[in-house]
Amino acid sequence: MAHRRPRVVLAGLLLFSLPSFAQLIERGGKIAGAGATSEAARQGASVSLSADGTTAIEGGPYDGSGRGAVWVFARTGAGWAQQGERLAANDSVGERVFQGRSVALSADGNTALVGGDGDDGGIGAAWVFTRVAGAWAQQAKARSPRFYFDWKEAKAWAEKGMTPFTPAVSVAFALQEGLRMLEEEGFLVVAIRPPTVPIGTARLRLSFTAEHADADITRLADIVRNRVLAG
């Protein structure tokens, strides 16, 4: 009779440990600035904390019916205390600036950057505030400069089915005519424009080979000077 080999079942207990997480403890009560001019200022829409953890800033972009403001708090023992009055730029443009939509603090907490994307009809701007001896004051207003193309103006004209500027049509036609004159004289010249070259450095490309004589170059220069530029 055949004998069965006994089965040996090894039972093991898998021991494992759950990862430990740092425990966060609320330090003081909720932070809400005093002096808001609107019931729905939306304080806390943006917040920032200095690197040393002693200064906090919160934005309320809907304070003042949308003009916005920010509040700064300093840590005092186990809690936080508002430092000074609400901060609002004195040179914002428009009624719905939304100052405080974005905020940032420097590492030492002595410099604050406050964004207001609704300034000047939506162009937007940012303001720098600095703290000296516990007091905050506006230092500067920063905004991107306007160039030839103004998006706000273009949008307003587009709603009328028009453009806010006249393209340099005459310059384009003059360039085309100059290239035609050179081609008539036997010189093929092409225009080089961005992105081949940097913006503002468009140029005409003239290619020469060893087969060109000095007389060819002199003749080209005479045509450009006496016909193309003079025409």
C-alpha positions as CSV (number, residue, x, y, z in Angstrom):
1,M,0.0,0.0,0.0
2,A,1.3,3.4,-0.9
3,H,2.1,5.7,1.8
4,R,1.3,9.4,1.5
5,R,4.0,11.8,2.6
6,P,2.5,14.1,5.2
7,R,2.0,17.7,4.1
8,V,3.7,20.2,6.2
9,V,2.0,23.6,6.2
10,L,4.0,26.5,7.3
11,A,2.0,29.3,8.6
12,G,3.7,32.6,9.0
13,L,2.5,35.8,10.6
14,L,3.2,38.8,8.5
15,L,4.1,41.7,10.7
16,F,4.1,45.2,9.3
17,S,4.0,48.7,10.7
18,L,2.0,51.6,9.4
19,P,4.0,54.7,8.4
20,S,3.9,57.4,11.0
21,F,2.7,60.8,10.0
22,A,3.4,64.1,11.7
23,Q,0.6,65.4,13.8
24,L,-0.6,68.9,13.0
25,I,-1.9,71.0,15.8
26,E,-3.8,74.2,15.3
27,R,-1.9,77.1,16.7
28,G,-4.5,79.6,18.0
29,G,-7.9,80.3,16.6
30,K,-8.9,81.2,13.0
31,I,-7.3,84.2,11.5
32,A,-9.7,86.9,10.3
33,G,-8.6,90.5,9.8
34,A,-10.4,93.5,11.3
35,G,-11.5,96.5,9.3
36,A,-13.0,94.8,6.3
37,T,-15.4,97.1,4.4
38,S,-17.5,94.3,3.0
39,E,-19.4,91.4,4.7
40,A,-18.2,89.0,2.0
41,A,-14.5,90.1,1.7
42,R,-13.5,86.5,1.2
43,Q,-10.5,86.7,3.5
44,G,-8.3,83.7,3.1
45,A,-8.8,83.5,-0.7
46,S,-5.0,83.6,-0.8
47,V,-2.5,83.1,2.0
48,S,1.3,83.0,2.5
49,L,3.6,82.3,5.4
50,S,7.2,83.6,5.9
51,A,9.9,81.0,5.9
52,D,10.5,81.5,9.7
53,G,6.8,80.9,10.4
54,T,6.3,84.2,12.3
55,T,4.4,86.3,9.7
56,A,1.3,85.4,7.8
57,I,-0.7,87.3,5.1
58,E,-4.1,86.7,3.8
59,G,-6.0,88.3,0.9
60,G,-9.6,89.4,0.7
61,P,-10.1,90.2,-3.0
62,Y,-13.8,91.1,-2.5
63,D,-13.3,93.6,0.3
64,G,-14.7,97.0,-0.6
65,S,-17.1,95.5,-3.2
66,G,-14.2,94.1,-5.2
67,R,-11.4,96.5,-4.7
68,G,-9.8,94.0,-2.3
69,A,-7.3,94.2,0.5
70,V,-4.9,92.1,2.6
71,W,-4.2,91.6,6.2
72,V,-0.9,90.7,7.9
73,F,-0.6,88.7,11.1
74,A,2.4,88.2,13.5
75,R,2.8,85.2,15.7
76,T,2.5,86.0,19.4
77,G,3.2,83.0,21.7
78,A,0.7,80.3,20.8
79,G,-1.5,82.6,18.7
80,W,-1.6,85.2,16.0
81,A,-2.3,88.9,16.2
82,Q,-3.2,91.3,13.3
83,Q,-0.3,93.7,12.6
84,G,-1.5,97.1,11.6
85,E,-4.7,97.9,9.6
86,R,-5.8,96.3,6.4
87,L,-3.5,97.0,3.5
88,A,-4.9,98.4,0.2
89,A,-2.9,100.1,-2.6
90,N,-3.5,103.8,-2.9
91,D,-3.0,103.9,-6.7
92,S,-5.2,101.1,-8.0
93,V,-7.3,101.8,-11.1
94,G,-11.0,100.7,-11.2
95,E,-13.6,99.5,-8.8
96,R,-13.1,95.7,-9.1
97,V,-9.3,95.4,-8.7
98,F,-9.4,92.3,-6.6
99,Q,-6.3,93.2,-4.6
100,G,-5.3,90.1,-2.6
101,R,-6.3,87.6,-5.2
102,S,-2.7,86.4,-4.9
103,V,-0.2,87.1,-2.1
104,A,3.4,86.2,-1.3
105,L,5.8,86.9,1.6
106,S,9.6,87.1,1.6
107,A,11.5,84.6,3.7
108,D,11.9,87.1,6.6
109,G,8.3,88.3,6.3
110,N,9.3,91.9,5.8
111,T,8.2,92.2,2.2
112,A,4.8,91.4,0.8
113,L,3.7,91.1,-2.8
114,V,0.0,91.6,-3.5
115,G,-1.6,90.8,-6.8
116,G,-4.7,92.4,-8.3
117,D,-5.7,90.9,-11.6
118,G,-8.6,93.3,-12.1
119,D,-6.6,96.6,-12.0
120,D,-7.2,99.0,-14.9
121,G,-9.9,97.0,-16.6
122,G,-8.3,93.6,-16.3
123,I,-4.7,94.5,-17.2
124,G,-3.8,93.7,-13.7
125,A,-0.9,94.8,-11.4
126,A,1.0,93.9,-8.3
127,W,2.0,96.0,-5.3
128,V,4.9,95.7,-3.0
129,F,4.6,96.5,0.7
130,T,7.4,96.6,3.2
131,R,7.5,96.3,7.0
132,V,9.8,98.6,9.0
133,A,9.6,98.5,12.8
134,G,6.3,96.6,12.7
135,A,4.6,99.1,10.4
136,W,3.6,98.3,6.8
137,A,3.7,100.8,3.9
138,Q,3.3,100.6,0.2
139,Q,6.6,100.7,-1.7
140,A,5.8,100.3,-5.4
141,K,3.4,99.2,-8.0
142,A,4.5,96.8,-10.7
143,R,2.8,96.1,-14.0
144,S,3.8,95.0,-17.4
145,P,4.5,97.8,-19.8
146,R,2.2,98.5,-22.7
147,F,3.6,98.0,-26.1
148,Y,2.4,98.9,-29.5
149,F,-0.3,96.2,-29.3
150,D,-2.7,96.8,-26.4
151,W,-4.9,93.8,-25.8
152,K,-7.5,95.8,-23.9
153,E,-7.8,98.3,-26.7
154,A,-7.8,95.6,-29.4
155,K,-10.6,93.8,-27.6
156,A,-12.7,96.9,-27.4
157,W,-12.3,97.6,-31.2
158,A,-12.9,93.9,-32.1
159,E,-16.3,94.2,-30.6
160,K,-17.0,96.9,-33.2
161,G,-15.5,94.7,-36.0
162,M,-12.5,96.9,-36.4
163,T,-8.8,97.1,-35.4
164,P,-7.3,99.8,-33.2
165,F,-4.4,100.4,-35.6
166,T,-3.6,100.6,-39.3
167,P,-1.0,98.0,-40.4
168,A,2.1,99.4,-42.1
169,V,0.7,98.6,-45.5
170,S,2.9,101.2,-47.3
171,V,6.1,99.8,-45.8
172,A,5.1,96.3,-47.0
173,F,4.4,97.5,-50.5
174,A,7.6,99.5,-50.6
175,L,9.6,96.5,-49.6
176,Q,7.9,94.4,-52.3
177,E,8.5,97.0,-54.9
178,G,12.2,97.3,-53.9
179,L,12.7,93.5,-54.3
180,R,11.0,93.7,-57.7
181,M,13.4,96.4,-58.9
182,L,16.4,94.3,-57.8
183,E,15.0,91.3,-59.6
184,E,14.6,93.3,-62.8
185,E,18.3,94.1,-62.5
186,G,19.2,90.5,-62.2
187,F,19.6,90.3,-58.4
188,L,17.4,87.9,-56.4
189,V,17.0,89.2,-52.9
190,V,14.8,87.7,-50.2
191,A,13.5,89.2,-46.9
192,I,14.4,87.5,-43.6
193,R,11.8,87.9,-40.9
194,P,11.2,86.5,-37.4
195,P,11.3,83.8,-36.2
196,T,14.3,83.2,-38.4
197,V,15.9,86.3,-36.9
198,P,15.1,88.1,-33.6
199,I,12.1,90.4,-33.5
200,G,13.0,93.9,-34.7
201,T,15.9,92.8,-36.8
202,A,14.2,91.8,-40.1
203,R,16.6,92.3,-43.0
204,L,17.3,91.6,-46.7
205,R,19.6,88.6,-47.4
206,L,22.3,89.1,-50.1
207,S,24.3,86.1,-51.0
208,F,27.6,86.3,-52.8
209,T,29.8,83.6,-54.3
210,A,33.3,83.5,-55.7
211,E,31.9,83.9,-59.1
212,H,30.8,87.5,-58.3
213,A,33.2,90.2,-59.4
214,D,33.8,93.4,-57.7
215,A,31.9,95.1,-60.4
216,D,28.8,93.1,-59.6
217,I,28.9,94.2,-56.0
218,T,29.4,97.8,-57.0
219,R,26.5,97.7,-59.4
220,L,24.2,96.3,-56.7
221,A,25.2,99.0,-54.4
222,D,24.5,101.6,-57.0
223,I,21.1,100.2,-57.8
224,V,20.0,100.1,-54.1
225,R,21.2,103.7,-53.6
226,N,20.1,105.3,-56.8
227,R,16.9,103.4,-57.7
228,V,15.5,101.4,-54.8
229,L,16.1,104.0,-52.0
230,A,15.6,107.0,-54.3
231,G,12.3,105.6,-55.6
